Amino acid sequence: MHVLREQAGVTVLRCYGELPLAELASVAAAAARARAGGSLVVVDLSRVRHLHYAGARLLREVPGLRLAGASPYLRDLVHAGGGFGVEFHPDLAHALEAG
């Protein structure tokens, strides 16, 4: 499950629980729309236990997307799914402050 929060040129997608491929496709589509509108987009994975590794390529395809709070396990899944080059940050605050 994910929740979209938009304000002043920043979009945060807070994700929860397990993210199957269809959910990751929805997250990537929402992120792509927000990026196309000029927003900074951060996907908060701090409350995610598992994600479908094949969805990583969908996240990689969103230019400038930032991932926050991913556990080492989630990072490994993202990399296994082809998500090399995805920008990781330790938490939401760091992702929002990054230059």
N, C-alpha and C positions, 0 to 999 in steps of 0.2 A: 504494500500500500504506500502511496505517496501523497503529500499535501503540498500544494503550490502556494507560495507567499510572494507577492510582488509589492515593491515599494521603491520609489525614487531611483529608477534605473537599475534595481537589483532584484533578481528573481532567485529565491531559494526553494529548492525541491527537497522536502524532508521525507526520507524514506524509512519504512518500518518493516521489521520482520524478515520475511523471505521475499525476494524479488524474482519471480519466474520471467521467462523470456518475454511474454506479452506485456508484463508490467514494465520491464526495462525498455521495451519499444515505446511505450507510452511516456515514460520519463524522458527518453531521448527526443521524442517528437516535441514535447512541451519545452524542453531545453532549446531545441533548434528554433522553435517559434520565438522564444524570448530573445535568443541571440540575434535573430534576424531583425528584431525590433530594437536592437541596440543595447539590451540589458546585459549586465554582468550576471552570469548564471553559476550558481553553486548547488551541487547535489550533496546533501548531507546524508552520509551513510553511517553515522555514529550509532544508529539504532537498528541497523541491518545485520541479521545473523548469517544470511546466505544469499547469493545471487547466482543466476544462471550465467555461467562463464561466456556463453556465446553472445550474450547481450553486450559484452564489453566492446565489441567492434562498433556497435550502435552508438555507444557513448563517445568512442574515439572520433567518430565522424562529425561531432558537434565542435566546431572550432572555438577555442577559448574556454571550453567547459572546465570547471574546477570541481574536484571531488574532495569532500571534507570528512574527516573522522573515520576513514576506512581502517579496519583492523588489518594486521598483516595477512590474515587468511583471505580477506576480501581483495586486498591488493594482488595476492597471488592468483586469485580467480580472474581478476581483470586482466592481468598479464597473460594468463593461460588462454584467455579468449581473444587475444590480439589487441588488447588495450594499451600497448606500449605508446608512450608519448602523452598519455593522459596526465593531467596536472593534479597531483595529490597534495593535500594540506592536512596537518594534524587535527585541525578542528575548524569549525565554522568561522570563528573570529580570525584565524590566520588566513583562511581563504578569502575573506572579505578585505583584509588589509593588504594582501599581496599586490605587488605592483605590476 
